Amino acid sequence: MPVSPSSASKKPRASAPTGSDRRPLLAPPIQAPRLAIQVIERMMTLLDALAKKSEPVSLKELSQSSGLHPSTAHRILNDLVLARMVDRTEPGSYQLGMRLLELGNLVKARLNVRDAAAGPMRELHRLTGETVNLSVRQGDEIVYVERTVSERSGMQVVRAIGGRAPLHLTSTGKLFLANDDTRAVRSYAMRTGLAGHTPNSITALNQLEQELDEVRRLGYARDNEELELGVRCIAAGIRDDSQSLVAGLSISAPADRANDGWLQALADTARTISSSLGYERAAEA
């Protein structure tokens, strides 16, 4: 029987392997993400080891402290040197690089006390039910930059955001004055004349100095109806990573509702905000 051209052109199909030689085709395991994480972990281990030393550290010491093989540590350090995160001070010795300082300064510049305080202020307001204020110093006054408002009564204890008040008449202002030396306080008194707003206002220098000594001793400040009759305030300071006093956190309430039981919550909240600005880490260093 003649074979058709189409039949002749067909090639026999290859049969699949049988028996013990037959193996399923499996995709290779995906290991790249894990390897990348491992490299980052090793990099951070080396950076942490360098951060613990004020002097350049040898490759041998870094290998021992990090638990990495010298060749592995050397390879990662070379990459970090290229990225300027590590400086090679001399053959085989390393220290943290300037790129880390540049990145740290960028983070610091973006830290905003108002942003850092927003959440803790809401929680403090929830705990006390009263108005919570965040204020900063500008010259001889404080400026209110954030607040949560109490609606518990018809009397609304609140200063408008952007509002100003003299340092010596406010609890937060007293924190800033207490942070000044005697000469600066007396200079403030000369400039302002210590004008009062209510019969309770402090208008004499010796009285102000006594009040500031008490603020330094206690670690918090009070406004006993000195800015506005019928309103009392207590304040605690907020500090940043340079340990500078950058803001004051205060609770304002009608005089008949003011409660010293809020002091601990106020201090804890101010400490939380300070910590988010780097204060505790700086203090522990």
N, C-alpha and C positions, 0 to 999 in steps of 0.2 A: 504494500500500500504506500503510495507516495506521501511524503511528509510535507505538510504545508510550511511555507516560509515562516509564518507566525509561530508555528509549533517549534520549528528548528531554532528560532531566536530565543526561546525561553530558556532561562538557566535554572537549574535545580535549586530549590530553597535550602538554605543551610538549616540543619536541625539544631534545636536547642540542646545544650549539654545535658547529659543525664547522669543519674547516680550521684556519687559523692562530689563530682566536679561542678555540679549546678549550684551557683551562688547568686542570691538576689543582688541587683545593683542598688547600692545605698548611697545617698548623698553624703559627702564628707561632713563631719561635725563642724558646726560653726563655732570657732574658738576665738575669733578676732576680738569681739567685745570684751571677753574675759581677759585676754592678753593685754588689751588697752587699759583696763581697770588695774591690772597687776602692775603695769608700768607706772601708772599714776600713784598707786599706793607706795611703790618703792621710791618714787621721786619725792613724795611728801615725807617719807621716813628720813631721807637724806636731808631735806630742808629743815625738818624738826631737829635733827642731830646738829646741824650747823647753827640753828637758832639758840641752842643751849650754850654755845661757846662765844666768848667775846673776841677770841683770837682765832687766826686761821687754823684749820684742822687738817691733819694729814689724811691721805687716802686710807692708810692702814687703820687709823683710829675710827674713821667713818665706817669702814667695813665692819669693824668689830662692834661698834655701837648700834649699827643698823641691822646686823645679821646678814648682810649681803656679801656675796663673793666679791673679792676685789675687782675682778674683771667686769662684773655687772655694775658695781658702784662706779667704776671708772667710766664706763660707757654712758651711764645716765648723767654723771657729772659733766661729761663733755657736752652733752646736749643742753644741759642747764647753763653752761658757760656761754654757748652760742646764743642762747635766749637772754643772756645778761641777768639771769636770776641767781647765778653763782659767779663769783670772781675767782680766778686762779691766781693767787698771790705770788706763787713760785711753783716750780715743778713739784707736783704731788701734794700741794696744800690749797685749801679752799676756804672761802667765806661767803656769806650771803651777798648777793649783788644788788646794784642800784635799781634794777628794774623792779624789784620787790618794793623798794621805797616809793618809786613812782606810782605803782599800782595802789599802795597803801594810801598815798596822798589823794589819789582819785576817789577812793572809797570815803576817806575822811571828809573830802569836800562835798560829797553827796549826802553825808549824814546831816539830818535836819532835826533840831530838837523838837520842833512842832510835830513833825511826822512821827518821831520816836515816842512822843508823849501822848498822842491821840488815843491809842488803845488803853493804856494804863489810866488815863484820865477818865475815860468812860467807865472803867471798872470801879474807880474810886467814887465816882458819882453814884454808881449803882449801890455801893456799900453805904454811903452816907446820906444819899438823897438830897445833897446840897450842891450849890454851885462850886465848881472847881475851875481855877484860873491858872493859866500859864503866862508868866510875865518875864520880860528881859529888861536889862538896864540900857538906857540911852541917856548918857550924860547925867544930869541930876534928877532924872525921873525914871520910873518904870513904865513900860509899854505893855499892854495886854495883847498877847498874840494868839491866844486860843482860850476857849472856855467851854464848859458844859453848864447848862442852865437848870436850876431847880424850879419846878412848877408846883411845889408843895403848898404854896400860899399865894395870896394876892400880892404880897410884897415880893417883888422880883429883885434879888440881890445879884446884880450883874453890872459889869463895866463893859462897854462896847469894845469889841476887838479894835485895836488901834488907839484906844483911850489911854490917857497918861495920868500919872499921879506922882507927887513928890516922894522921894525915897524915904524920908523920915516919918511919913504918915502912913506907911503901908508895911505889912508884914514882910513881903518880898523885898521891898526897898531896904528894910532894916538888915536883911541878910546880906545885901550887897555892901551896905555901910559897915557892917561888922567884919566884912572881908577886907576892908581898907585899914590902913594904919592910922594912928592918931592924927598925924599931920594932915592926911587926906580928909579925915572926918571934919577937922576944924576948918579946913579950907572950904568944904561943902557948906558948913554952917555960916561962914562969912559970905559966901556967894548968895545963898538963898535967904538968909535972915531967919531961917526956921519958922516960916509963917505957918500959922495953924488954921485948921478948918472947923474944929469943934472945941468945946471946953476940955476935952480929953487929949487934945493934940500936944505933943512934946514940942515946946518952943524954946527951951533953955539948953545950952550946950552941955552943962554938967549932967542934966537929966538924960539927955540923949546918950552921953558916954556911958552912964550907968546902965541904960537899957541895952546898949550894944554889948557891954560886958556880959550881961545876962544871956543875950542871944548866943554869944560865943560859948558860954558855959553849957547851955541847954542843947544847942545844935538846931534850934528852930526859933521862929519869931512870931510875935503876936501883933495884931492891930486891935486895940481895945476901944472901938468906936472913935478912933482918932482921925479917920478920913471922913467918915459919915456916921452920924448918930444912929444908933439902932442896929449897926452892922459890925460884927466881929470877924476877924480872919486869923488863921494860923498858916504858917508857910514853912516849907523845907526846901533846901537848896538842891539844884541839879548841877552836876559837874561832868566835864568831858574827859577825854583820854589824857589831856595835859593837866588834869586836876584843877582846871580853872572853873570858877563859878560862872555858869553860862545862863542860868534861868532860875526862877523860883516857882514852885508849885504851891498853890494856896487853896484853902477851903474858906468860902465866905458864907455866912449865915446870919439870920436875924439874931440879935444879942440873946434873946430868950431861948434860942435853940442851939447856941454854940456849945460844943461838947468836947472836952479834953479826951474822951474816949476815941476820937478820930486820929489822935496823934500817931499811934503806931501804924495805922493804915496809910496815913500821909507819908510818914518816913519811909515805909516799905515801897510805896509807889515812886517816890523821888529816887530811891535807890535803884529800882528797876529801870527807870528811864536813864539814870546815870550809867548803869551797866551797859545799856544798849548803845551808849555813846563812847564806851571803852573805858570808863572811869575805874572800875574795879580791876581790870587787867593792868592798867597803868599803875594803880596803887600797889598791886602785888608784885610788880616787876622789881 
